[in-house]
Amino acid sequence: MIRAEVVFEDDYVVLHGKDIWLDLESMNFAIGCYLSNSIEELFASQEQAVQYCLEQGHENK
């Protein structure tokens, strides 16, 4: 079982300390820092973005 801390903000979600939001330029889900628009990774689906964050959080434990 993977446990995750999720915080819901107005325009993005924070999962394991990483922001996930819909990048309107690329129309992909971005991972990085929403407030500074710093993109670490882009994914075609929200599910892929969440899976990436879960795997990263699990590897860092």
C-alpha positions as semicolon CSV with decimal commas, in nm:
position;residue;x (nm);y (nm);z (nm)
1;M;0,000;0,000;0,000
2;I;0,130;0,345;-0,089
3;R;0,028;0,631;0,137
4;A;0,026;0,985;0,010
5;E;-0,036;1,328;0,151
6;V;-0,254;1,527;-0,089
7;V;-0,334;1,898;-0,059
8;F;-0,598;2,052;-0,286
9;E;-0,537;2,416;-0,378
10;D;-0,758;2,626;-0,609
11;D;-0,562;2,563;-0,930
12;Y;-0,339;2,268;-0,849
13;V;-0,288;1,961;-0,629
14;V;0,016;1,894;-0,411
15;L;0,117;1,528;-0,392
16;H;0,429;1,426;-0,199
17;G;0,550;1,786;-0,214
18;K;0,512;1,817;-0,592
19;D;0,250;2,038;-0,758
20;I;0,030;1,892;-1,035
21;W;-0,168;2,123;-1,264
22;L;-0,306;2,146;-1,617
23;D;-0,057;2,345;-1,824
24;L;-0,275;2,545;-2,064
25;E;0,004;2,603;-2,319
26;S;0,074;2,235;-2,378
27;M;-0,264;2,099;-2,257
28;N;-0,071;1,841;-2,054
29;F;-0,053;1,783;-1,682
30;A;0,258;1,944;-1,540
31;I;0,459;1,848;-1,234
32;G;0,685;2,098;-1,065
33;C;0,627;2,428;-0,886
34;Y;0,295;2,586;-0,986
35;L;0,358;2,930;-0,834
36;S;0,682;2,984;-1,028
37;N;0,555;2,791;-1,335
38;S;0,863;2,568;-1,311
39;I;0,784;2,242;-1,493
40;E;0,977;1,926;-1,407
41;E;0,772;1,680;-1,618
42;L;0,468;1,682;-1,850
43;F;0,215;1,400;-1,882
44;A;-0,077;1,346;-2,119
45;S;-0,309;1,236;-1,839
46;Q;-0,364;1,328;-1,478
47;E;-0,343;0,959;-1,389
48;Q;0,013;0,939;-1,529
49;A;0,114;1,252;-1,337
50;V;-0,024;1,115;-1,010
51;Q;0,146;0,778;-1,067
52;Y;0,479;0,956;-1,127
53;C;0,446;1,150;-0,799
54;L;0,350;0,837;-0,607
55;E;0,652;0,650;-0,743
56;Q;0,885;0,942;-0,664
57;G;0,748;0,968;-0,311
58;H;0,782;0,594;-0,257
59;E;1,145;0,593;-0,381
60;N;1,236;0,875;-0,142
61;K;1,113;0,686;0,167
